[in-house]
């Protein structure tokens, strides 16, 4: 699997999993959490993930001999990091809505919240 250009990874699957999913994904999750904690809008998260994707592409280039300015792999990394970041933001936003506004909302699953019924006790 080494040095085979594939649809999702450029150099190897392990390099993609380590750099994009583990390192970049961890940063994306923490970025989503930080913006959810400070009640920032989603467009700011998208902007920060584009910057994080550039850093991820640089790590691919500097450490694993990947290409720096490849539009296809930039978009692949961007989609993966954007999904992880928005999942992180939604997870913490659901927690915020369930705990800080517990008199109005209850948490429904890991990513959602719902309005409480009038007869529901906090």
C-alpha positions as CSV (number, residue, x, y, z in Angstrom):
1,X,0.0,0.0,0.0
2,X,3.0,2.3,0.2
3,X,3.3,5.1,-2.4
4,X,0.0,4.2,-4.1
5,X,-2.1,7.2,-5.0
6,X,-5.6,6.3,-3.9
7,X,-8.8,8.3,-3.8
8,X,-8.5,9.3,-0.2
9,X,-4.8,9.1,0.7
10,X,-1.8,10.2,-1.2
11,X,1.2,8.3,0.2
12,X,-0.2,5.6,2.4
13,X,-3.3,4.7,4.4
14,X,-1.5,4.8,7.7
15,X,-0.1,8.3,6.9
16,X,-3.6,9.5,6.1
17,X,-5.0,8.0,9.3
18,X,-2.2,9.4,11.5
19,X,-2.0,12.9,10.1
20,X,-5.5,13.7,8.8
21,X,-7.7,11.7,11.1
22,X,-5.7,11.5,14.4
23,X,-3.7,14.8,14.4
24,X,-5.9,17.0,12.2
25,X,-9.1,15.4,13.5
26,X,-8.1,15.9,17.1
27,X,-7.4,19.5,16.4
28,X,-10.7,19.9,14.5
29,X,-12.6,18.3,17.4
30,X,-11.0,20.7,19.9
31,X,-11.7,23.6,17.6
32,X,-15.3,22.7,17.4
33,X,-15.4,22.3,21.2
34,X,-13.8,25.7,21.7
35,X,-16.2,27.5,19.4
36,X,-19.2,25.8,20.9
37,X,-18.1,26.7,24.4
38,X,-17.8,30.4,23.4
39,X,-21.1,30.3,21.5
40,X,-19.5,31.2,18.2
41,X,-21.3,30.8,14.8
42,X,-20.7,27.9,12.5
43,X,-19.1,30.0,9.7
44,X,-16.2,30.8,12.0
45,X,-15.6,27.1,12.5
46,X,-15.5,26.6,8.7
47,X,-12.9,29.3,8.4
48,X,-10.7,27.8,11.1
49,X,-11.0,24.3,9.6
50,X,-9.8,25.7,6.3
51,X,-6.7,27.0,8.1
52,X,-6.3,23.7,9.9
53,X,-6.5,21.8,6.6
54,X,-3.6,23.9,5.3
55,X,-1.5,23.0,8.3
56,X,-2.5,19.3,7.8
57,X,-1.4,19.5,4.1
58,X,1.9,21.0,5.2
59,X,2.5,18.1,7.6
60,X,1.8,15.6,4.8
61,X,4.3,17.6,2.7
62,X,7.0,18.1,5.3
63,X,7.1,14.7,6.9
64,X,5.8,12.2,4.4
65,X,6.8,13.6,1.0
66,X,3.2,14.4,-0.1
67,X,2.4,17.3,-2.3
68,X,1.6,20.6,-0.7
69,X,-0.7,22.2,-3.3
70,X,-2.9,19.4,-4.5
71,X,-6.5,20.5,-4.8
72,X,-7.9,17.0,-4.7
73,X,-6.2,15.9,-1.4
74,X,-6.8,19.4,0.1
75,X,-10.6,18.9,-0.5
76,X,-10.5,15.4,0.9
77,X,-8.7,16.5,4.0
78,X,-11.1,19.5,4.3
79,X,-14.2,17.3,4.1
80,X,-12.8,14.9,6.8
81,X,-11.7,17.7,9.1
82,X,-15.0,19.7,8.6
83,X,-17.0,16.6,9.5
84,X,-15.1,16.0,12.7
85,X,-15.1,19.7,13.6
86,X,-18.9,20.0,13.2
87,X,-19.5,16.8,15.1
88,X,-17.4,18.1,17.9
89,X,-19.2,21.4,17.9
90,X,-22.6,19.7,17.8
91,X,-21.7,17.4,20.6
92,X,-20.7,20.2,23.0
93,X,-23.6,22.4,21.9
94,X,-26.0,19.6,22.8
95,X,-24.4,19.4,26.2
96,X,-24.6,23.1,26.7
97,X,-28.3,23.2,25.7
98,X,-29.1,20.3,28.1
99,X,-27.2,21.6,31.1
100,X,-27.3,25.4,30.9
101,X,-30.9,25.6,29.6
102,X,-32.1,22.5,31.4
103,X,-35.4,24.3,32.3
104,X,-36.2,24.5,28.6
105,X,-34.4,21.7,26.8
106,X,-33.3,18.1,27.4
107,X,-30.5,16.3,25.7
108,X,-31.6,13.7,23.1
109,X,-28.8,11.5,22.1
110,X,-25.2,12.6,21.8
111,X,-25.8,15.3,19.2
112,X,-29.3,16.6,19.8
113,X,-31.6,18.3,22.2
114,X,-35.4,18.8,22.3
115,X,-37.7,21.2,24.0
116,X,-39.2,20.0,27.3
117,X,-42.9,19.5,27.6
118,X,-44.7,21.8,30.0
119,X,-45.3,19.1,32.6
120,X,-41.7,17.8,32.6
121,X,-39.7,18.3,35.8
122,X,-36.2,19.5,35.6
